[in-house]
Amino acid sequence: MDFVSNFGSILLWTLWFFLFFAFMMVLFRVFGDLYGDGDVSGGAKVLWTIFIIFLPFLGLLVYLIARGSGMAERTTAKMRAMQASQEAYIRQTAGAAASPSDQIASAKALLDAGSINQSEYETLKAKALAG
């Protein structure tokens, strides 16, 4: 009988822990959305914060009903902007690969300047056309 009582207490404690963790996840997600949205004025952010702090369950529920549909859209837009920024940074850092015609023109300029001979020019031209 004592085992069943202890098991029930552990199960109940686990349920409360899960509910607290879920509540904290929703709370942080809502505050992240609220303060990350540039369209909401500072006064509205303060009112939402006060509402959520003093009536947390009701405040979160009302926020999710009132602004929940836009949360996914705002998150998606932020992720797309971050991805575009990352791709632009990678392109900028890696540099654009020269096209074969650019490589041949560069090799021809070196040949005309006398920096390389005809056989080296032909080798560079063959590499550019192959690559």
C-alpha positions as CSV (number, residue, x, y, z in Angstrom):
1,M,0.0,0.0,0.0
2,D,2.9,2.3,0.8
3,F,4.4,1.7,-2.7
4,V,1.2,2.7,-4.4
5,S,1.0,5.9,-2.4
6,N,4.6,6.8,-3.2
7,F,4.1,6.0,-6.9
8,G,1.0,8.2,-7.0
9,S,3.0,11.0,-5.4
10,I,5.8,10.6,-7.9
11,L,3.3,10.5,-10.8
12,L,1.5,13.6,-9.5
13,W,4.8,15.5,-9.0
14,T,5.8,14.6,-12.6
15,L,2.5,15.9,-13.9
16,W,2.9,19.2,-12.0
17,F,6.5,19.5,-13.3
18,F,5.4,18.9,-16.9
19,L,2.6,21.5,-16.5
20,F,5.0,24.1,-15.0
21,F,7.5,23.4,-17.8
22,A,4.8,23.8,-20.5
23,F,3.6,27.0,-18.8
24,M,7.1,28.4,-18.8
25,M,7.6,27.5,-22.5
26,V,4.4,29.3,-23.5
27,L,5.3,32.3,-21.3
28,F,8.7,32.7,-22.9
29,R,7.3,32.2,-26.4
30,V,4.7,34.9,-25.8
31,F,7.1,37.4,-24.4
32,G,9.5,36.7,-27.2
33,D,6.8,37.3,-29.8
34,L,5.5,40.4,-28.0
35,Y,8.8,42.1,-27.6
36,G,10.1,40.9,-31.1
37,D,7.1,42.5,-32.9
38,G,8.0,46.0,-34.0
39,D,4.4,46.8,-35.0
40,V,3.2,46.8,-31.4
41,S,3.7,50.1,-29.5
42,G,5.6,50.4,-26.3
43,G,2.4,51.1,-24.3
44,A,0.6,48.1,-25.7
45,K,3.7,45.9,-24.7
46,V,3.5,47.3,-21.2
47,L,-0.2,46.6,-20.9
48,W,0.2,43.1,-22.2
49,T,3.1,42.5,-19.8
50,I,1.1,43.8,-16.8
51,F,-1.9,41.7,-17.8
52,I,0.2,38.5,-18.2
53,I,2.1,39.1,-14.9
54,F,-1.0,39.7,-12.7
55,L,-3.3,37.2,-14.4
56,P,-0.9,34.8,-16.0
57,F,-3.2,32.0,-17.2
58,L,-5.9,34.4,-18.5
59,G,-3.4,36.8,-19.9
60,L,-1.6,34.0,-21.9
61,L,-4.9,32.6,-23.1
62,V,-6.2,36.0,-24.3
63,Y,-2.8,36.8,-26.0
64,L,-2.8,33.4,-27.8
65,I,-6.4,34.0,-28.9
66,A,-5.9,37.6,-29.9
67,R,-2.5,37.4,-31.5
68,G,-1.7,33.7,-31.8
69,S,-2.4,33.4,-35.6
70,G,0.2,36.0,-36.3
71,M,2.8,34.4,-34.1
72,A,3.6,31.7,-36.7
73,E,3.7,34.2,-39.5
74,R,6.1,36.5,-37.6
75,T,8.3,33.6,-36.7
76,T,8.4,32.4,-40.3
77,A,9.2,35.8,-41.6
78,K,12.1,36.2,-39.1
79,M,13.5,32.8,-40.0
80,R,13.4,33.6,-43.7
81,A,15.1,36.9,-43.1
82,M,17.8,35.2,-41.0
83,Q,18.3,32.6,-43.7
84,A,18.6,35.2,-46.4
85,S,21.1,37.1,-44.3
86,Q,23.1,34.0,-43.7
87,E,23.1,33.1,-47.4
88,A,24.2,36.6,-48.3
89,Y,27.0,36.5,-45.8
90,I,28.2,33.1,-47.1
91,R,28.2,34.4,-50.7
92,Q,30.1,37.5,-49.6
93,T,32.6,35.6,-47.6
94,A,33.2,32.7,-50.1
95,G,33.3,35.1,-53.0
96,A,31.8,34.4,-56.4
97,A,33.5,31.8,-58.5
98,A,35.0,33.2,-61.7
99,S,33.3,32.0,-64.9
100,P,35.4,30.1,-67.5
101,S,35.4,33.1,-69.8
102,D,36.7,35.3,-66.9
103,Q,39.5,32.9,-66.2
104,I,40.5,32.7,-69.9
105,A,40.4,36.5,-70.2
106,S,42.6,36.8,-67.1
107,A,45.0,34.2,-68.5
108,K,45.1,36.1,-71.9
109,A,45.9,39.3,-70.0
110,L,48.8,37.5,-68.3
111,L,50.0,36.2,-71.7
112,D,49.8,39.7,-73.3
113,A,51.7,41.2,-70.3
114,G,54.4,38.6,-70.8
115,S,54.0,37.0,-67.3
116,I,53.3,33.6,-68.8
117,N,54.2,31.8,-72.0
118,Q,51.9,30.3,-74.7
119,S,52.0,26.8,-73.2
120,E,51.1,28.0,-69.7
121,Y,48.2,30.0,-71.3
122,E,47.0,26.9,-73.1
123,T,47.2,24.9,-69.8
124,L,45.1,27.6,-67.9
125,K,42.6,27.8,-70.8
126,A,42.2,24.0,-70.7
127,K,41.6,24.0,-66.9
128,A,39.1,26.8,-67.3
129,L,37.1,25.0,-70.0
130,A,37.3,21.7,-68.1
131,G,36.2,23.1,-64.7
